[in-house]
């Protein structure tokens, strides 16, 4: 029987091969968990920012090749590790949907399909496995280049990088014990590249992308902390004062934003019609929206206490309001495409990855929800111009007419989330050609 011919079965006992195989199986499970977390992050945020499509295409087919190669060499540990490829498939689908495939990505995909078919049909499994392995090195380099191009961590899941790094180290040891030189070469090179990717992640995570006063507000939020904030946010107490709104110690909104909210409301309502607002906050922008001639106003709010105030506001509002409770990621998927004439997005970042860029993942959904000629605006977290990363996110979502205006604001000295006397008001149109 085939299973009796497996390397681990023939060498079963208290020895290096058995111990290494058990460790690899354990890390294969952990690796699958890391892949699941990466998949969840891409689909939850509806974004592929800073993630290399080529890397995950290759990662998927490399794990496919592990499965085939493990069957050929009769190594159970490699077969089990190859099964993790099944968890990579939805990641590739998500990247195709939210980021799209470039011509190079399509070429890589077709090349991988061709290589995998050859590996299945022809007997030189070891040669094809080696080619796949060295190709994955190039794919890791592509991921490193992608990070340095965007100068941001985007939706990269650091848990996957850590687990992949440790499991790769285990494979180095395992390949030495079983005298598998192709696996050893690829594992050593992968380990080196993963270390560089990990260091790059922490470098960009450290706020190096903000070379201005936003570095201060970034660290202010880091100090407050984001422990389990996603899970707690809906039921957390919202503390309202005359001038502020605070949740879990985070300064969600302050009334110095009044003038800025007035401008955003004017932008969102310039077409009239049906308006979507994401994030009710202190209700400042909603109040200004209802000073305009609109048909309807849909508002999404994720905190229960704030939502109660939204419902109360809907009873006295001038126009029809449809209050919706939950995170926008949970709700907008049930709203038909091309529903709104204007969108105003102003939510609070509830993970450290979202600081000063929690609106980025919403761009694709905003493009879908807007009617042709519709306008998107939002709390930009930009001082007086769009960053290259910001522009790229809008363009990837499909927007081509990207305009803005600079608003003068006066936040108090003790404000923890904004320190400049200027802030950019985005004016983003769907289906119109224009300039930045």
C-alpha positions in Angstrom: 0.0 0.0 0.0 1.1 3.5 -0.8 1.0 4.9 2.7 3.5 2.2 3.9 6.0 3.6 1.4 5.9 7.1 2.8 9.3 8.3 4.1 7.8 9.2 7.5 6.2 5.7 7.9 9.4 3.9 6.9 11.5 6.0 9.3 8.8 6.3 12.1 10.3 6.5 15.6 12.0 8.9 17.9 14.3 10.4 15.2 14.9 13.7 13.3 12.8 12.7 10.3 9.7 11.9 12.4 10.0 14.9 14.7 10.6 17.2 11.7 7.6 15.8 9.9 5.3 16.3 12.9 6.6 19.9 13.2 5.9 20.5 9.5 2.3 19.2 9.9 1.8 21.5 12.8 3.1 24.5 11.0 1.1 23.6 7.9 -2.0 24.0 10.0 -0.7 27.3 11.3 0.2 28.4 7.8 -3.4 27.5 6.7 -4.6 29.7 9.6 -2.4 32.6 8.4 -3.7 32.2 4.8 -7.3 32.2 6.2 -6.5 35.5 8.0 -5.1 37.1 4.9 -8.1 36.0 2.9 -10.4 37.5 5.5 -8.6 40.8 5.5 -8.7 41.1 1.7 -12.5 40.3 1.6 -13.4 42.3 4.7 -11.6 45.4 3.5 -12.5 44.8 -0.2 -8.9 45.8 -1.1 -5.6 44.3 -2.3 -3.5 47.3 -1.4 0.2 46.5 -1.1 -0.4 42.8 -1.8 1.4 41.3 -4.8 -1.1 39.4 -7.0 1.9 37.6 -8.7 3.1 36.3 -5.3 -0.2 34.7 -4.3 -0.7 33.2 -7.8 2.7 31.6 -7.5 2.1 30.8 -3.8 -1.1 28.9 -4.8 0.6 26.9 -7.6 3.7 26.3 -5.5 1.6 24.6 -2.9 -0.1 22.7 -5.6 3.3 21.5 -6.7 4.2 20.6 -3.1 1.2 18.3 -3.1 2.2 16.6 -6.4 5.9 16.5 -5.5 5.1 15.0 -2.0 3.1 12.2 -3.7 6.0 11.6 -6.1 8.7 11.5 -3.3 6.4 9.8 -0.8 6.8 12.5 1.8 3.6 12.9 3.8 4.7 16.2 5.4 5.0 17.9 2.0 1.7 16.4 0.8 -0.1 17.9 3.9 1.6 21.2 3.4 0.5 21.3 -0.2 -3.1 21.0 0.8 -2.9 24.5 2.2 -3.2 25.6 -1.5 -6.9 25.2 -1.2 -7.0 28.1 1.3 -5.0 30.3 -1.2 -7.6 30.0 -3.9 -10.1 32.5 -2.4 -7.2 35.0 -1.9 -6.4 35.0 -5.6 -10.1 35.4 -6.4 -10.3 38.3 -3.9 -7.3 40.0 -5.5 -8.7 39.5 -8.9 -12.0 41.1 -7.8 -10.8 44.0 -5.7 -7.4 44.8 -7.2 -7.5 43.3 -10.7 -4.9 41.4 -12.7 -2.3 43.2 -14.7 -1.0 41.8 -17.9 2.0 40.5 -16.0 -0.3 38.8 -13.5 -2.3 37.1 -16.2 1.0 36.0 -17.8 2.2 34.6 -14.5 -1.2 32.8 -14.0 -1.0 31.2 -17.5 2.6 30.2 -17.0 1.8 28.6 -13.7 -1.1 26.6 -15.2 1.1 25.4 -18.0 3.9 24.4 -15.6 1.5 22.6 -13.3 -0.1 20.6 -16.2 3.4 19.6 -17.4 4.3 18.5 -13.8 1.2 16.4 -13.7 1.7 14.7 -17.1 5.4 14.2 -17.5 7.7 12.2 -15.2 10.3 14.9 -14.3 8.5 16.0 -11.2 11.7 17.0 -9.4 12.8 19.4 -12.1 9.4 21.0 -12.4 9.2 21.3 -8.6 12.6 23.1 -8.6 11.4 25.4 -11.4 8.2 26.2 -9.4 10.3 26.8 -6.3 12.7 29.2 -7.9 9.7 31.0 -9.5 8.2 31.5 -6.1 11.5 33.3 -5.1 10.7 35.8 -7.9 7.2 36.1 -6.6 8.4 37.0 -3.1 10.6 39.6 -4.7 7.5 40.9 -6.4 5.8 41.2 -3.0 8.8 43.2 -1.7 8.7 45.5 -4.7 5.0 46.0 -4.3 5.4 47.1 -0.6 8.2 49.5 -1.5 6.2 50.9 -4.4 3.2 51.8 -2.2 5.3 52.5 0.9 2.5 51.1 3.0 1.5 47.8 4.6 -2.0 47.9 3.0 -3.9 44.8 3.7 -0.9 42.5 4.1 -1.6 40.1 7.0 1.5 40.1 9.2 0.3 36.9 10.9 0.7 35.0 7.6 4.2 36.4 7.1 5.3 35.4 10.6 3.9 31.9 10.3 5.3 31.5 6.8 8.7 32.6 8.0 8.8 30.1 10.9 7.4 27.3 8.8 10.1 28.0 6.1 12.8 27.8 8.8 11.3 24.4 9.7 11.5 23.3 6.1 15.2 24.2 6.0 15.8 21.8 8.9 13.5 19.1 7.4 15.1 19.2 4.0 18.5 18.8 5.5 17.5 15.6 7.4 15.8 14.0 4.4 18.6 15.1 2.1 16.2 17.0 -0.3 18.5 19.6 -1.9 15.8 21.4 -4.1 13.6 22.0 -1.0 16.7 23.2 0.9 17.6 25.8 -1.7 14.1 27.2 -2.0 13.6 27.2 1.8 16.8 29.1 2.5 16.2 31.8 -0.2 12.5 32.1 0.9 13.6 32.6 4.5 15.9 35.4 3.6 13.3 37.2 1.5 10.6 36.8 4.2 12.9 38.3 6.8 13.3 41.4 4.5 9.6 41.6 3.9 8.9 41.4 7.6 11.4 44.2 8.3 9.9 46.3 5.5 6.4 45.7 7.0 7.5 47.1 10.4 9.3 49.9 8.8 6.2 51.1 6.9 4.0 50.3 9.9 6.0 52.6 12.1 4.4 55.6 10.5 7.2 56.3 8.1 4.5 57.0 5.4 3.5 60.1 7.2 6.3 62.6 6.9 4.3 65.4 8.5 2.2 66.3 11.6 0.1 63.1 11.0 2.9 61.1 12.6 2.0 62.7 15.9 -1.7 61.9 15.6 -0.8 58.4 14.4 1.1 57.7 17.6 -1.6 59.3 19.7 -4.1 56.7 18.5 -1.5 53.9 18.9 -1.1 55.0 22.6 -4.8 54.8 23.2 -4.8 51.3 21.8 -6.9 49.1 19.5 -7.2 45.9 21.6 -10.3 44.0 20.4 -11.9 47.3 19.3 -13.5 45.7 16.3 -15.4 43.2 18.5 -16.3 45.8 21.1 -17.2 48.8 19.0 -20.9 48.1 18.3 -21.8 47.8 22.0 -19.2 50.3 23.5 -20.5 53.3 25.4 -20.5 56.5 23.3 -19.6 59.4 25.6 -21.1 62.7 24.3 -20.1 66.1 25.7 -21.0 69.5 24.4 -18.1 69.5 22.0 -16.9 65.9 21.6 -17.8 62.3 21.0 -15.5 59.6 22.5 -15.7 55.8 22.3 -13.4 53.4 24.2 -11.1 56.4 24.9 -10.8 57.3 21.3 -11.7 60.8 20.2 -14.2 59.9 17.4 -15.4 63.5 16.6 -15.2 67.1 17.8 -17.2 70.1 16.9 -14.3 72.0 15.4 -15.1 69.9 12.3 -18.4 71.8 11.8 -17.2 74.0 8.9 -15.4 71.0 7.3 -18.6 68.9 7.6 -20.6 71.7 6.0 -18.3 71.6 3.0 -18.5 67.8 2.7 -22.3 67.9 2.9 -22.4 70.5 0.2 -20.2 68.3 -2.0 -22.2 65.2 -1.4 -25.5 67.0 -2.1 -24.4 68.9 -5.2 -26.4 66.5 -7.5 -29.4 66.3 -5.1 -31.2 63.0 -5.3 -30.3 60.0 -3.0 -27.5 60.5 -0.5 -25.6 57.8 1.4 -23.7 58.8 4.6 -21.4 56.3 6.3 -20.8 57.2 10.0 -23.3 59.5 11.8 -21.0 60.6 14.6 -22.3 63.8 16.2 -24.8 64.3 13.4 -23.1 67.5 12.2 -22.9 66.5 8.6 -26.4 65.0 8.6 -27.7 68.3 9.8 -26.1 70.1 6.9 -27.2 67.5 4.4 -30.8 68.2 5.3 -30.4 71.9 4.4 -30.1 70.8 0.8 -32.7 69.7 -1.7 -32.4 65.9 -1.7 -34.8 63.0 -2.2 -33.6 60.5 0.5 -30.8 60.1 3.0 -29.4 56.6 4.0 -27.1 56.6 7.0 -25.0 53.7 8.2 -23.8 53.7 11.8 -21.9 50.9 13.7 -22.2 52.0 17.4 -25.5 51.3 19.2 -25.5 54.5 21.3 -24.7 56.7 18.3 -27.3 54.8 16.2 -30.0 55.6 18.8 -29.3 59.3 18.3 -29.5 58.7 14.5 -33.0 57.2 14.9 -34.1 60.2 17.0 -32.7 62.6 14.4 -34.7 60.7 11.7 -38.0 61.6 13.5 -37.4 65.3 13.1 -35.3 65.5 9.9 -36.6 67.4 6.9 -36.1 64.6 4.4 -36.6 60.9 4.5 -33.9 59.0 6.5 -33.2 55.3 6.3 -31.0 54.4 9.4 -29.0 51.2 9.0 -27.1 49.6 11.9 -23.7 47.9 11.5 -20.3 48.2 9.8 -20.5 49.3 6.2 -18.8 46.0 5.2 -21.8 44.2 6.5 -24.5 46.4 5.0 -23.5 47.9 1.6 -23.2 44.5 -0.1 -27.0 44.3 0.2 -27.5 47.6 -1.5 -28.0 47.5 -5.3 -25.3 49.1 -7.6 -25.8 52.7 -8.8 -28.2 53.6 -6.0 -26.8 57.0 -4.9 -26.2 60.4 -6.3 -23.8 61.4 -3.6 -21.8 59.7 -0.8 -20.3 61.1 2.4 -17.9 58.7 4.2 -16.7 59.6 7.7 -15.9 56.6 9.9 -13.4 56.2 12.7 -10.4 53.9 12.3 -10.8 50.9 14.7 -7.5 49.1 13.8 -4.1 50.6 13.7 -3.8 49.6 10.1 -6.7 52.0 9.3 -5.2 55.1 10.9 -5.4 58.0 8.4 -6.6 55.6 5.7 -9.8 53.9 6.8 -11.6 55.3 3.8 -9.3 53.5 1.3 -11.1 50.1 1.4 -14.4 51.8 0.8 -13.5 53.3 -2.6 -14.4 50.2 -4.7 -17.7 49.9 -3.0 -18.4 53.7 -3.4 -17.7 53.3 -7.1 -20.2 50.5 -7.3 -22.9 52.3 -5.3 -22.7 55.6 -7.1 -24.8 56.4 -10.2 -23.0 57.6 -13.2 -21.9 61.2 -12.6 -22.4 60.7 -8.8 -20.0 62.3 -6.3 -18.0 60.8 -3.4 -16.5 62.9 -0.6 -15.1 61.9 2.8 -13.0 62.9 5.8 -9.7 62.7 3.8 -7.0 62.7 6.5 -4.9 64.7 3.9 -3.6 68.2 4.7 -3.6 70.0 1.3 -3.1 67.4 -1.4 -3.6 63.7 -2.1 -0.7 61.3 -1.5 0.4 59.1 -4.3 -1.0 56.1 -2.4 -4.3 57.8 -2.0 -4.5 58.7 -5.8 -3.6 55.1 -6.7 -6.4 53.7 -4.5 -9.0 55.9 -6.1 -7.8 55.0 -9.6 -7.8 51.3 -8.8 -11.4 51.7 -7.7 -12.3 53.2 -11.1 -12.4 56.9 -10.4 -10.8 59.2 -13.0 -12.1 62.6 -12.1 -10.3 63.3 -8.8 -10.7 66.9 -7.5 -10.4 68.6 -4.2 -10.5 71.8 -2.2 -8.6 72.8 0.9 -10.6 73.8 4.0 -9.3 75.9 6.8 -10.0 74.4 10.2 -9.1 75.3 13.8 -8.6 72.2 15.9 -7.8 72.9 19.6 -4.2 72.3 20.7 -5.3 69.2 22.7 -7.0 67.5 19.7 -5.5 64.0 19.4 -6.5 63.2 15.8 -5.8 66.4 13.8 -3.1 69.0 14.2 -3.1 71.0 11.0 -5.0 74.2 10.2 -5.9 72.8 6.8 -7.6 69.6 5.6 -8.5 68.4 2.1 -12.1 68.0 1.0 -12.2 65.4 -1.8 -14.6 65.9 -4.8 -14.5 62.6 -6.6 -16.8 61.9 -9.5 -17.8 58.6 -11.1 -18.0 58.3 -14.9 -16.5 61.7 -15.7 -13.1 62.6 -17.1 -11.1 65.1 -15.2 -7.9 66.0 -13.5 -6.6 66.0 -10.0 
